[in-house]
Amino acid sequence: MARLANSLAHLNQWIGTVQDKLPDRPKTQAMFATCIRNTIETTFRHLPDGTAFVITGDIPAMWLRDSAAQARPYLLLAAQDSEIENLLQGIVESQLRYVIHDPYANAFNDSPNGQGHQKDDTVMTPWIWERKYEVDSLCYPLQLAYLLWKNAGSTVHFNETFKKAASLILDVWTKEQNHEHDSEYRFERGNCPISDTLPRNGKGTPTGVTGMTWSGFRPSDDACEFGYLIPSNMFAVVVLGYLAEIAEDVLDDPAMKARAESLAKEIADGIAAFGTYDHPVYGRIYAYETDGLGHSNLMDDANVPSLLSIPYLGYARDGDPVYANTRRFILSKDNPYYYAGTEASGIGSPHTPKDYIWPIAIAMQGLTSDDPEEKVRMLDLLERTDGGKGMMHEGFHKDDPTAYTREWFSWANMMYCELVLDVCGIRVKR
């Protein structure tokens, strides 16, 4: 990262701020310094055309979701550091170009090298690493573009690329409101777990029209059981609000503003009508997935967007009783992916083995809590379960943190950093 040489001084000053605010937590100081440096020094790469490429860590591809989450904490430095601001602009530009290339793909190569899952039965190109359609993969570039504006005052990325990509996202989400009849998207993978492919010749399980927009896969990259993924639809409502604001205040595009607002209302109305469930123990809660045909999936997954992350996404209002009920449910044994062990308790994922808890979910539990003591408990838990490595992993066993998946997972590292900053009272503006 030679082009960020001057920024390293700002990064060191930031690390010093954390040290000053948390003087009695030497492990926090060391882990924050390691994680915040590791991501920017090893996973971000400038490309010759001025854009930037971001690997997830141990996988050499750029996920639209992961790259935005990895970039998010650096928004706090962008206002004072033009090099970091330019880097983030380059990431946004890359994401938007990838969306234009194929809005149904979730992960991309840095060149048309044909790496990744080229044998999948779907419409692949050499640029695409994987073509699992996920609503959140289109949410994250809009979110990062908006937050870069709000935190650094930057607007140069609201260019023709942005307008073309935003219009395409509106088209896709509108089409996928009636996936059964309007969509051409199909996805099948051979010789794989059932979670890696879609049934019905790649179309997915049946859905009715609800106003929500369909998703083939979750942010874990696992197939949806039912096609309307509630937290991802909530995220879409939030970023459509961002898009309407950008269209009005920056682009002077009343037609785009009207489209974004109309679609946001349709999706929000669909969530209200189909996305909740009257639980006999917890009261009215949000379902994780539904199909608009009377079926609901009651669970939560560690990957964001999740039900746990609703306030973090900006969807829930303060004191939302349905979220409060949902939080109690998903942080209990009644969530099939909540694991309680001798070393830790927290939310895992069907994407990883049973009894594996995800640091992303632990960090999110802290970030969405209004209790300062709970935030610190989650920070303590993350630091006790690093497996002695000084960084986060994808998941670890509830009884043995030295048994973990993915040695190098940058998204988890940055969620840890975001919780550290949150404990210090430092937060991304939105």
C-alpha positions in Angstrom: 0.0 0.0 0.0 2.7 2.5 -1.0 0.1 5.0 -2.0 -1.2 5.1 1.6 2.2 5.9 3.2 1.1 9.2 4.6 -2.2 7.6 5.8 -0.3 5.2 8.1 0.6 8.2 10.3 -3.1 9.0 10.7 -3.8 5.3 11.3 -1.2 5.3 14.1 -2.8 8.4 15.6 -6.1 6.7 15.6 -4.6 3.6 17.3 -3.2 6.0 19.9 -6.6 7.4 20.5 -7.9 3.9 21.3 -5.0 3.4 23.6 -5.7 6.6 25.4 -9.4 5.8 25.8 -8.9 2.2 26.9 -5.7 2.5 29.0 -6.5 -0.6 31.1 -7.1 -2.9 28.2 -3.7 -3.8 26.7 -5.0 -6.8 24.7 -7.7 -4.5 23.1 -5.0 -2.0 22.2 -2.8 -4.7 20.6 -5.7 -6.5 18.8 -7.2 -3.3 17.5 -3.8 -2.2 16.1 -3.3 -5.5 14.4 -6.7 -5.8 12.9 -7.1 -2.2 11.7 -3.6 -2.3 10.1 -4.0 -5.8 8.6 -7.1 -5.0 6.6 -5.9 -1.9 4.9 -2.4 -3.2 4.4 -3.2 -6.7 3.1 -6.7 -6.8 1.6 -7.0 -3.5 -0.2 -5.3 -3.0 -3.5 -5.2 0.0 -5.8 -5.8 -0.8 -9.5 -4.2 1.1 -12.4 -7.5 2.6 -13.5 -8.0 4.3 -10.1 -10.4 1.8 -8.7 -9.6 -0.6 -5.8 -9.9 -4.3 -5.3 -10.6 -5.9 -1.9 -10.1 -9.5 -1.1 -12.0 -11.1 1.8 -8.8 -12.4 3.4 -8.1 -16.1 2.6 -10.3 -16.0 -0.6 -8.8 -13.9 -3.5 -12.1 -12.5 -4.7 -14.1 -9.3 -4.0 -17.5 -9.8 -2.4 -19.7 -6.7 -2.7 -20.9 -7.3 0.9 -17.6 -8.0 2.6 -15.7 -5.3 0.8 -18.1 -2.6 2.0 -18.0 -4.0 5.6 -14.2 -4.1 5.5 -14.1 -0.5 4.4 -16.7 0.9 6.8 -14.5 1.8 9.8 -12.1 3.7 7.6 -14.9 6.1 6.8 -14.0 7.7 10.1 -10.6 8.7 8.8 -11.7 9.7 5.3 -12.7 13.3 6.3 -9.1 14.1 7.4 -7.1 11.9 5.0 -7.5 12.4 1.3 -5.6 9.1 0.5 -8.1 7.1 2.4 -10.9 9.0 0.9 -9.6 8.3 -2.6 -9.2 4.6 -1.7 -12.8 4.4 -0.5 -14.0 6.2 -3.7 -12.1 3.6 -5.7 -13.8 0.8 -3.8 -17.2 2.3 -4.4 -16.4 2.7 -8.1 -15.3 -0.9 -8.4 -18.4 -2.2 -6.7 -20.7 -0.1 -8.9 -18.9 -1.3 -12.1 -19.4 -4.9 -10.9 -23.1 -4.3 -10.3 -23.4 -3.0 -13.9 -21.5 -6.0 -15.2 -24.0 -8.3 -13.5 -26.3 -7.3 -10.7 -27.0 -11.0 -9.8 -23.4 -11.8 -9.0 -22.1 -11.6 -5.4 -18.3 -11.9 -5.9 -15.9 -10.9 -8.6 -12.4 -11.3 -9.9 -9.9 -8.4 -10.3 -9.6 -9.2 -14.0 -11.4 -11.5 -16.5 -9.3 -14.4 -15.4 -12.1 -17.0 -15.1 -11.3 -17.9 -11.5 -14.0 -19.0 -9.1 -17.1 -21.2 -9.7 -17.2 -21.2 -13.5 -18.9 -24.6 -13.7 -22.1 -23.4 -12.0 -25.2 -23.6 -14.1 -26.0 -19.9 -14.4 -24.9 -17.1 -16.7 -21.2 -16.8 -15.8 -18.5 -14.5 -17.2 -14.7 -14.6 -16.6 -15.1 -11.5 -14.3 -17.5 -13.4 -12.0 -16.2 -15.5 -9.1 -19.7 -16.5 -8.0 -23.2 -15.7 -9.1 -25.4 -16.3 -6.1 -28.1 -13.6 -6.1 -28.3 -11.9 -2.7 -30.3 -8.7 -2.1 -27.7 -7.5 0.4 -25.0 -7.6 -2.3 -26.8 -4.7 -4.0 -27.5 -2.9 -0.7 -23.9 -2.6 0.5 -22.5 -0.5 -2.4 -25.4 2.0 -2.0 -24.8 2.1 1.7 -21.0 2.6 1.4 -21.5 5.4 -1.2 -24.0 7.2 1.1 -21.8 6.8 4.2 -18.8 8.2 2.3 -20.8 11.3 1.5 -22.1 11.7 5.1 -18.7 11.0 6.8 -16.3 12.7 4.4 -18.5 15.1 2.4 -17.4 13.3 -0.8 -19.7 13.4 -3.8 -17.4 12.7 -6.7 -18.5 9.0 -6.7 -22.1 10.1 -7.5 -21.2 10.0 -11.2 -22.6 8.3 -14.3 -21.4 4.9 -13.0 -23.4 5.4 -9.8 -26.5 6.6 -11.7 -26.4 3.6 -14.0 -25.8 1.1 -11.2 -28.5 2.6 -9.0 -31.1 2.5 -11.8 -30.2 -1.1 -12.5 -30.6 -2.0 -8.8 -34.1 -0.4 -8.9 -34.9 -2.5 -12.0 -33.7 -5.8 -10.4 -35.4 -5.3 -7.1 -38.7 -4.4 -8.9 -38.4 -7.4 -11.2 -37.7 -9.7 -8.2 -40.9 -8.6 -6.5 -42.5 -11.2 -8.7 -39.7 -13.7 -9.1 -42.1 -16.5 -10.1 -43.2 -14.8 -13.3 -40.8 -12.0 -14.1 -37.3 -13.2 -13.4 -34.9 -15.1 -15.6 -32.4 -15.7 -12.8 -31.5 -19.4 -12.2 -28.7 -21.0 -10.2 -27.6 -24.6 -9.8 -24.4 -26.1 -8.6 -23.6 -29.8 -8.9 -22.0 -32.2 -6.4 -22.5 -29.8 -3.5 -24.4 -29.4 -0.2 -28.0 -28.5 -0.6 -27.3 -25.1 0.8 -25.1 -24.3 -2.2 -27.8 -24.6 -4.9 -31.4 -23.7 -5.6 -34.2 -26.2 -6.1 -36.8 -26.4 -8.9 -34.2 -26.2 -11.7 -32.5 -23.3 -10.0 -35.6 -21.2 -9.5 -35.8 -21.6 -5.7 -38.8 -22.5 -3.5 -42.2 -21.1 -4.6 -43.1 -17.6 -3.5 -46.2 -15.4 -3.6 -46.2 -11.7 -4.4 -45.8 -9.6 -1.2 -44.3 -6.3 -2.1 -40.9 -7.5 -0.9 -38.1 -8.4 -3.2 -36.8 -12.0 -3.6 -33.4 -13.2 -2.7 -31.9 -16.6 -3.8 -29.2 -16.6 -1.1 -28.5 -15.3 2.4 -25.5 -13.1 3.3 -23.8 -16.3 4.4 -24.0 -17.4 0.7 -26.3 -20.2 1.8 -29.6 -20.8 -0.1 -32.7 -19.2 1.3 -35.3 -21.7 2.6 -38.0 -19.1 1.7 -37.4 -16.4 -0.9 -38.2 -13.3 1.1 -35.3 -12.7 3.4 -36.6 -10.2 6.0 -33.4 -8.6 7.2 -32.2 -8.1 3.6 -35.5 -6.5 2.7 -35.2 -4.2 5.7 -31.7 -3.3 4.5 -33.1 -2.6 1.0 -35.7 -0.2 2.6 -32.9 1.7 4.4 -30.7 2.1 1.3 -33.6 3.1 -0.9 -34.1 5.9 1.6 -30.4 6.8 1.1 -30.8 6.7 -2.7 -33.8 9.0 -2.5 -31.8 11.5 -0.5 -28.9 11.3 -2.9 -31.2 11.7 -5.9 -32.7 14.8 -4.3 -29.7 16.5 -2.7 -26.9 15.6 -5.1 -28.2 14.3 -8.4 -31.2 16.5 -8.8 -33.1 13.5 -10.2 -36.7 13.6 -9.1 -37.6 10.5 -11.1 -35.0 8.4 -9.3 -36.1 9.8 -6.0 -39.7 8.9 -6.7 -38.8 5.4 -7.8 -36.7 4.8 -4.7 -39.4 6.0 -2.4 -42.2 4.1 -4.0 -40.2 0.8 -4.0 -39.2 1.4 -0.4 -42.8 1.8 0.7 -43.9 -1.4 -1.2 -41.1 -3.4 0.5 -41.8 -2.0 3.9 -45.5 -2.6 3.6 -44.6 -6.2 2.6 -42.5 -6.6 5.7 -45.3 -5.3 7.9 -47.9 -7.6 6.3 -45.8 -10.8 5.9 -42.6 -10.5 7.9 -43.7 -11.0 11.5 -44.9 -14.0 13.5 -46.9 -14.3 16.7 -44.6 -16.4 18.9 -46.2 -18.1 22.0 -43.3 -17.2 24.2 -41.8 -14.0 22.8 -44.9 -12.3 21.3 -44.7 -10.7 17.9 -41.3 -11.2 16.4 -39.7 -10.7 13.0 -39.3 -13.9 10.9 -36.0 -14.5 9.3 -37.6 -15.7 6.0 -41.1 -16.1 4.6 -42.5 -17.1 1.2 -45.8 -15.1 1.2 -47.6 -18.4 1.1 -48.0 -18.9 4.8 -44.6 -20.3 5.7 -42.0 -18.6 8.0 -38.5 -19.5 9.1 -37.8 -18.6 12.7 -34.1 -18.3 13.2 -31.2 -15.8 12.9 -27.9 -16.2 11.1 -24.6 -14.5 12.2 -24.0 -12.9 8.8 -25.1 -9.3 8.3 -27.8 -8.3 7.5 -29.4 -10.3 10.3 -32.3 -9.8 12.6 -29.9 -8.9 15.4 -28.4 -6.2 13.2 -31.8 -4.4 12.5 -30.8 -1.2 14.6 -27.3 -1.2 13.1 -28.8 -1.2 9.6 -31.0 1.8 10.6 -34.3 0.1 10.1 -35.6 -0.3 13.7 -36.9 2.7 15.6 -35.8 3.3 19.2 -37.9 1.2 21.5 -39.4 -1.0 18.7 -41.1 -3.7 20.7 -41.1 -6.2 17.8 -37.3 -5.9 17.6 -37.0 -6.2 21.4 -39.0 -9.4 21.3 -37.0 -10.7 18.3 -33.7 -10.0 20.1 -34.8 -12.0 23.1 -35.8 -14.9 20.8 -32.6 -14.9 18.7 -30.4 -14.7 21.8 -32.0 -17.8 23.3 -32.0 -21.5 22.8 -35.2 -21.2 20.7 -33.0 -19.8 17.9 -31.7 -23.0 16.3 -28.3 -21.3 15.7 -27.7 -19.9 19.1 -25.1 -21.9 20.9 -24.2 -21.9 24.6 -21.0 -23.5 25.7 -18.3 -23.5 28.4 -16.3 -20.8 26.7 -18.9 -18.7 25.0 -22.5 -18.2 24.0 -23.7 -16.6 20.8 -25.2 -16.9 17.3 -23.6 -19.2 14.7 -24.7 -20.1 11.2 -25.7 -23.2 9.2 -22.8 -22.1 7.0 -20.4 -23.5 9.6 -20.5 -26.6 11.8 -22.9 -27.0 14.7 -21.8 -25.3 17.9 -19.6 -22.8 16.1 -20.2 -19.2 17.2 -19.3 -16.3 14.9 -17.4 -13.3 16.2 -19.4 -11.1 13.7 -22.5 -11.9 15.7 -20.8 -11.3 19.1 -19.6 -7.9 17.8 -23.1 -7.1 16.5 -24.6 -8.0 19.8 -22.4 -5.3 21.4 -23.0 -2.8 18.6 -26.8 -3.1 18.9 -27.0 -3.0 22.7 -27.9 0.2 24.5 -26.2 -1.3 27.7 -22.6 -0.1 28.0 -21.9 -3.2 30.2 -23.1 -5.6 27.5 -20.9 -3.9 25.0 -17.8 -4.4 27.2 -18.9 -8.0 27.9 -19.0 -8.7 24.2 -15.5 -7.1 23.7 -14.2 -9.3 26.5 -15.7 -12.3 24.9 -14.1 -11.6 21.5 -10.7 -11.2 23.1 -11.0 -14.4 25.2 -12.0 -16.4 22.1 -9.4 -15.4 19.5 -7.7 -18.7 19.8 -4.5 -17.0 20.8 -4.1 -15.5 17.3 -4.8 -11.8 18.1 -7.4 -11.6 15.3 -10.9 -12.8 14.6 -12.0 -15.9 12.8 -15.2 -16.9 10.9 -16.5 -19.2 13.7 -15.1 -21.0 16.8 -16.3 -23.9 18.9 -18.4 -22.9 21.9 -16.2 -25.1 24.1 -12.8 -24.6 22.5 -11.9 -21.3 20.8 -8.7 -22.9 19.4 -11.1 -24.9 17.1 -12.1 -22.4 14.5 -12.8 -21.8 10.8 -10.9 -19.4 8.5 -7.6 -18.2 9.8 -7.9 -14.9 7.9 -11.4 -13.3 7.7 -11.2 -9.6 7.3 -14.9 -8.8 7.8 -14.8 -10.3 11.3 -11.6 -8.3 12.1 -13.3 -5.1 11.1 -16.5 -5.8 13.1 -14.2 -6.3 16.1 -12.6 -2.9 15.4 -16.0 -1.3 15.0 -17.0 -2.5 18.4 -13.8 -1.2 20.0 -14.5 2.2 18.5 -18.1 2.0 19.6 -16.9 1.4 23.2 -14.7 4.4 22.8 -17.7 6.5 21.7 -16.5 6.7 18.1 -19.1 5.8 15.5 -19.7 6.1 11.8 -22.3 8.8 10.9 -25.4 7.8 9.0 
